[in-house]
């Protein structure tokens, strides 16, 4: 097996039985310990609800213990539960999940102690190469092996999140939650329900809370509008105040208002940023930093500045955002893909904490979410449009040359190609996906007509 087929920029993703197997997971577990120098230390591992996750978790643990680490098996967990474990207990760990990918996939997300990400720039390539060697030559078993034991972190995770956002005094809200048969079916009752902690003034209407990694109802990918339709219909049917949709490993959260209309992740980023800036300024921070990637709405830095914060623009990708969070001492970060990062959650992303901020913002005042959300969406965005192309570099170069020849534009190549009008009426970004063989386009305009005009012009160049 060629391990490079499943190792990506930030994590591991592959088709079960083809590019990811129990044997490869065992080799990765051993390499994880050796590359990160974890012999003699305790590490965490767990998995989501996919049918292959228990076997892969056990195989990873077997490889890790052969190289002398003590494994704390977390069992069924969401990705942000892993980050909580790594942050709260200052230990490295891994979760088996393929996030929003279809049922035939699985993968691995890894973190160092303190929930610091493991990416291609911080050890992931070295883990890949050593795992390839171990898969070919076998895993050496020199020295005393480590042990494996069960470790439950759900209670601690729920208590941590409840300590960060006070929902006890909000007005009563009815919220429909679509777990997509993913891990939110476990974490939502623990955090927003009364299974572990006192009841909140929330009525939760559950959709697809049964943990089932075959995804019998719809894919656990809320970024696709088709997968929000059940949630949208249920919000209207139940007269709910809002709806929440989580992806398979529950590290991302999407929001719809009481009319069933989605709020953009940029709007959610702005809403949470304003709250976190206010909290930081109350605590004495002069100009709290907020991270946003280059594909979020241009309204995001505008709201950050207006609230007294300092916007910091970065590349797409959680490892880049987390590194910049730490470097800038940022209090919050948001991405167009609905990943939300919090300083008080170890600079890690958590869909649940983002959802709690939305609930708090809505519950602290009387207006409906459609009205509250509209404040944070002054421009019109296309959403992410994916195209399969032959020759990514030549396609991007064609777009670049065409628009630069028009004049009156600003060109930026921080991540892919970003072009904006000097008048501020529109901007777009085209970039190659880090995880799939696709070219991604995002466009924003001052109004729908402007966005559509620019979108169509760029797509004509891309798909020529």
C-alpha positions in Angstrom: 0.0 0.0 0.0 1.2 3.5 -0.9 0.5 5.6 2.3 0.7 8.8 0.3 -2.7 7.9 -1.2 -4.4 8.7 2.1 -2.2 11.3 3.7 -3.4 14.8 2.9 -2.3 18.3 4.1 -3.9 18.2 7.5 -5.1 14.6 8.1 -5.5 11.1 6.7 -8.5 10.2 4.4 -9.0 7.0 2.5 -11.4 4.4 1.3 -11.8 1.6 3.8 -10.1 -1.6 2.7 -8.2 0.1 -0.1 -6.2 3.2 1.0 -6.8 2.8 4.7 -6.8 -0.6 6.5 -6.2 -2.0 10.0 -2.6 -2.8 9.1 -1.9 0.8 7.9 -3.6 2.2 11.0 -1.3 0.1 13.2 1.7 1.3 11.3 0.5 4.9 11.7 0.0 4.4 15.5 3.6 3.3 15.8 5.0 6.1 13.7 2.9 8.6 15.6 4.6 7.7 18.8 8.1 7.6 17.3 7.9 10.8 15.3 6.4 12.9 18.1 8.6 11.3 20.8 5.8 9.8 22.8 7.4 6.7 24.2 6.6 6.4 27.9 3.8 9.0 27.7 0.0 8.6 27.7 -1.8 9.3 24.5 -5.5 9.4 23.5 -7.3 7.7 20.7 -11.0 7.2 19.8 -13.3 7.1 16.8 -16.6 8.2 15.4 -19.6 6.1 14.5 -18.3 4.7 11.2 -18.4 0.8 11.2 -14.6 0.6 10.6 -13.6 3.1 13.4 -13.5 0.6 16.4 -11.2 -1.8 14.5 -9.0 1.0 13.3 -8.8 2.6 16.7 -7.7 -0.8 18.2 -5.1 -1.2 15.5 -3.7 2.3 16.1 -3.5 1.5 19.8 -1.7 -1.7 19.1 0.9 0.1 17.1 1.3 2.8 19.6 1.7 0.4 22.6 4.3 -1.6 20.6 6.4 1.6 20.6 6.0 2.2 24.3 3.1 4.6 24.7 0.2 4.1 27.1 -3.1 4.5 25.2 -6.2 5.9 26.8 -9.1 4.7 24.6 -11.8 7.3 24.5 -14.3 5.1 22.7 -16.9 6.9 20.6 -16.0 10.6 20.4 -16.5 13.7 18.3 -13.4 15.5 16.9 -13.8 18.4 19.4 -13.9 15.9 22.2 -10.4 14.7 21.1 -9.3 18.4 21.2 -10.7 18.8 24.6 -8.8 15.7 25.9 -5.5 16.8 24.3 -5.9 20.3 25.7 -7.3 19.6 29.1 -4.8 16.7 29.8 -1.9 18.0 27.8 -1.4 14.8 25.8 -1.3 13.9 22.1 -4.1 12.0 20.5 -5.9 10.8 17.3 -9.4 10.2 16.2 -10.6 8.0 13.5 -13.1 9.9 11.3 -13.6 11.0 7.7 -15.7 14.0 8.8 -18.3 14.7 6.1 -17.0 12.2 3.6 -19.3 9.3 2.5 -19.7 6.0 4.4 -17.0 4.1 2.5 -14.3 6.5 3.8 -12.5 6.7 7.1 -9.4 8.7 8.2 -7.3 10.0 11.1 -7.1 13.5 12.6 -4.1 13.9 14.9 -3.1 16.4 17.5 -0.1 17.0 19.7 -0.3 17.8 23.4 -2.3 20.9 24.0 -4.5 20.2 20.9 -1.7 21.6 18.7 -2.4 20.3 15.1 -0.3 17.7 13.3 -0.1 18.8 9.7 2.2 18.3 6.7 4.3 21.1 8.1 4.4 19.8 11.7 5.2 16.1 11.4 2.4 14.5 9.3 4.7 13.8 6.3 7.3 12.2 8.6 4.6 10.0 10.2 3.5 9.0 6.7 7.1 8.0 5.7 7.8 6.1 8.8 4.4 4.3 8.7 5.2 3.3 5.2 8.5 1.8 6.4 6.8 0.0 9.3 4.1 -1.3 6.9 6.8 -2.8 4.7 9.3 -4.0 7.2 7.2 -4.5 10.4 7.0 -2.6 13.6 10.0 -3.1 15.9 9.1 -4.0 19.5 12.2 -3.0 21.4 11.7 -1.9 25.0 8.7 -2.4 27.2 5.3 -2.1 25.5 2.7 0.3 26.7 -0.7 -0.4 28.1 -4.3 0.3 26.9 -7.1 1.4 29.2 -10.5 3.0 28.8 -11.0 6.8 29.5 -14.3 8.7 29.5 -14.2 12.4 28.7 -17.8 13.2 27.8 -18.7 14.7 31.2 -15.6 16.8 31.3 -16.2 18.0 27.7 -19.7 19.1 28.5 -18.7 20.9 31.7 -15.9 22.7 29.8 -18.3 24.0 27.2 -21.0 25.0 29.7 -18.4 27.0 31.5 -17.6 29.1 28.4 -21.1 30.3 27.5 -23.8 31.0 30.0 -27.1 29.7 28.6 -28.9 29.4 31.9 -30.5 32.9 31.8 -31.5 33.2 28.1 -35.2 33.3 27.0 -36.7 29.8 26.2 -35.8 28.7 22.7 -36.9 25.8 20.6 -34.1 24.4 18.4 -34.1 21.6 15.9 -30.8 19.8 15.7 -29.9 17.6 12.7 -27.1 15.3 13.8 -26.9 13.6 10.4 -26.5 10.2 12.3 -23.1 11.5 13.3 -21.4 12.2 16.6 -23.6 15.2 17.5 -26.2 12.6 18.4 -24.0 11.8 21.4 -22.6 15.3 22.2 -25.8 17.5 21.9 -27.7 15.6 24.6 -24.7 15.9 26.9 -24.1 19.6 26.4 -27.5 21.1 25.6 -29.6 18.5 27.3 -30.0 17.4 31.0 -28.2 14.0 30.8 -25.1 15.3 32.6 -25.7 18.9 33.7 -28.8 20.9 34.8 -31.4 21.5 32.2 -31.2 24.7 30.0 -34.2 26.8 28.8 -34.0 24.9 25.5 -36.4 22.5 23.8 -34.4 20.3 21.5 -36.2 18.6 18.6 -33.8 15.8 17.4 -33.3 14.8 13.8 -31.2 11.6 13.1 -29.5 11.3 16.5 -29.0 7.6 16.0 -25.3 6.9 15.6 -25.0 5.3 12.2 -21.9 5.6 10.0 -23.7 4.3 7.0 -25.7 7.6 6.9 -29.1 6.2 6.1 -30.9 9.6 5.9 -28.5 11.9 4.2 -24.8 12.5 4.0 -23.4 14.2 7.1 -22.2 17.2 5.1 -24.2 20.3 5.8 -22.1 22.4 3.4 -24.2 20.8 0.6 -27.6 22.6 0.6 -29.4 19.4 -0.2 -28.4 18.0 3.2 -30.1 20.9 5.0 -33.6 20.4 3.5 -34.9 18.1 6.3 -33.7 20.5 8.9 -35.2 23.5 7.1 -38.6 21.7 6.9 -38.5 20.6 10.5 -37.7 24.2 11.8 -40.8 25.5 10.0 -43.0 22.6 10.9 -42.2 22.8 14.6 -42.2 26.6 14.8 -38.6 26.5 16.1 -36.5 29.5 16.8 -33.6 28.1 14.8 -32.0 24.9 13.5 -28.5 23.5 13.8 -26.8 21.0 11.6 -23.6 19.2 12.4 -21.2 17.2 10.2 -20.2 13.6 10.8 -17.5 14.3 13.5 -19.4 17.3 14.9 -16.6 19.8 14.6 -18.6 22.0 12.2 -22.0 23.5 12.8 -24.4 25.2 10.3 -27.3 27.4 11.3 -30.7 28.1 9.8 -33.1 30.8 11.1 -36.8 30.4 12.1 -37.8 30.6 8.4 -35.5 27.8 7.5 -33.1 30.0 5.7 -29.3 29.3 6.2 -27.0 31.9 7.8 -23.6 32.0 6.1 -20.6 30.8 8.1 -19.2 34.4 7.6 -22.3 35.8 9.3 -21.8 33.4 12.2 -18.1 34.3 12.3 -19.0 38.0 12.6 -21.6 37.4 15.2 -19.3 35.3 17.5 -16.4 37.7 16.8 -18.4 40.7 18.1 -19.3 38.7 21.3 -15.7 37.5 21.9 -14.2 41.0 21.3 -16.7 42.5 23.8 -15.8 39.8 26.4 -12.0 40.3 25.8 -12.3 44.1 26.0 -14.2 43.8 29.2 -11.3 41.8 30.6 -8.9 44.5 29.6 -7.7 43.6 26.1 -7.0 46.7 24.0 -7.5 45.3 20.5 -8.3 41.6 20.6 -7.2 39.7 17.5 -9.7 37.7 15.4 -8.5 35.3 12.7 -10.5 34.8 9.5 -9.5 33.0 6.3 -9.3 34.8 3.0 -12.6 33.3 1.8 -14.8 34.7 4.5 -17.0 37.7 3.6 -15.2 41.1 3.4 -17.9 42.1 6.0 -16.0 40.0 8.6 -13.0 42.3 9.0 -15.4 45.2 8.8 -17.4 44.0 11.8 -14.2 43.1 13.7 -12.8 46.6 13.3 -16.1 48.2 14.2 -16.3 46.2 17.4 -12.8 47.2 18.4 -10.9 44.1 17.3 -8.0 43.5 15.0 -8.7 41.2 12.0 -6.0 38.9 10.9 -6.3 37.3 7.4 -4.9 33.8 6.8 -4.9 30.9 4.4 -7.6 28.2 4.3 -7.0 25.2 6.6 -7.3 24.4 10.3 -3.6 23.9 10.8 -2.8 27.4 9.5 -5.6 29.0 11.5 -4.6 27.3 14.7 -0.9 28.3 14.2 -1.9 31.9 13.6 -4.3 31.8 16.6 -1.4 30.9 18.8 1.1 33.4 17.2 -1.4 36.3 17.5 -2.9 35.4 20.8 -6.2 35.6 19.0 -9.5 35.1 21.0 -11.4 33.6 18.1 -11.2 32.5 14.4 -13.7 31.6 11.8 -13.7 29.9 8.3 -16.1 29.9 5.4 -16.5 26.2 5.9 -18.1 26.6 9.3 -15.0 25.7 11.4 -14.9 28.0 14.4 -11.8 28.3 16.7 -11.6 29.5 20.3 -8.7 30.6 22.4 -10.5 29.3 25.5 -10.9 25.9 23.8 -7.2 25.4 23.2 -7.2 27.3 19.9 -9.2 24.4 18.5 -12.3 24.2 16.4 -15.6 23.2 17.9 -19.0 23.3 16.3 -20.8 22.9 19.6 -19.3 26.0 21.2 -20.2 28.0 18.1 -23.7 26.8 18.4 -23.9 27.8 22.0 -22.8 31.4 21.1 -25.6 31.6 18.5 -28.1 30.3 21.1 -26.8 32.9 23.6 -26.9 35.8 21.1 -30.5 34.9 20.1 -31.7 34.2 23.6 -30.3 37.4 25.1 -32.7 39.6 23.0 -36.2 39.4 21.5 -35.7 39.7 17.8 -35.9 36.5 15.6 -32.7 35.0 14.2 -33.6 36.1 10.6 -33.5 39.7 11.8 -30.4 39.3 13.9 -28.6 37.4 11.2 -29.4 39.9 8.5 -27.3 42.5 10.3 -24.2 40.3 9.6 -24.8 39.6 5.9 -24.6 42.9 4.0 -23.1 41.4 0.8 -24.1 38.5 -1.5 -21.9 35.4 -1.7 -21.9 32.6 -4.2 -20.9 29.9 -1.8 -18.2 27.5 -2.8 -18.4 26.2 -6.4 -16.3 23.2 -7.3 -15.0 22.3 -10.8 -13.0 19.4 -12.0 -10.3 20.7 -14.4 -7.3 19.4 -16.3 -4.3 21.5 -15.4 -5.1 23.5 -12.3 -2.1 25.8 -12.7 -2.9 26.7 -16.3 -6.5 27.2 -15.5 -5.7 29.6 -12.7 -3.2 31.4 -14.9 -5.9 31.9 -17.5 -8.2 33.5 -15.0 -5.4 35.6 -13.7 -4.4 36.9 -17.1 -8.0 37.6 -18.2 -9.0 39.7 -15.2 -5.6 41.5 -14.9 -6.0 42.6 -18.5 -9.2 44.4 -17.6 -7.5 46.7 -15.2 -8.9 48.2 -12.0 -8.2 45.1 -10.0 -6.1 44.1 -7.0 -4.4 40.7 -7.2 -3.4 38.6 -4.1 -1.9 35.1 -4.1 -1.8 34.3 -0.4 -3.8 31.1 -1.0 -4.6 30.4 -4.7 -5.6 33.5 -6.6 -7.7 36.3 -5.2 -8.8 39.2 -7.3 -10.9 42.2 -6.2 -12.1 45.3 -7.8 -10.5 48.5 -6.7 -14.0 50.0 -6.1 -14.7 47.3 -3.6 -17.8 46.1 -5.5 -16.7 42.4 -5.8 -13.9 39.9 -5.1 -13.3 36.2 -5.9 -10.8 33.5 -5.0 -9.9 30.3 -6.9 -7.8 27.7 -5.2 -7.0 24.0 -5.5 -8.6 21.9 -2.8 -6.2 20.5 -0.2 -8.2 17.3 0.1 -9.8 16.6 -3.3 -9.0 16.9 -7.0 -11.0 20.1 -7.5 -10.7 23.8 -8.2 -12.8 25.8 -5.7 -14.3 29.2 -6.5 -15.8 31.7 -4.1 -17.3 35.0 -5.2 -18.8 37.9 -3.3 -20.5 41.1 -4.7 -22.1 44.2 -3.3 -25.4 42.7 -4.6 -26.8 39.6 -6.2 -26.5 40.9 -9.8 -22.8 41.9 -9.3 -21.9 38.5 -7.7 -23.7 36.6 -10.5 -21.9 38.6 -13.2 -18.5 38.0 -11.8 -19.3 34.3 -10.9 -20.4 33.5 -14.5 -17.4 35.3 -16.0 -14.9 33.3 -13.9 -16.7 30.0 -14.4 -16.6 30.5 -18.1 -12.9 30.8 -17.9 -12.5 27.8 -15.6 -14.7 25.4 -17.5 -13.7 26.4 -21.0 
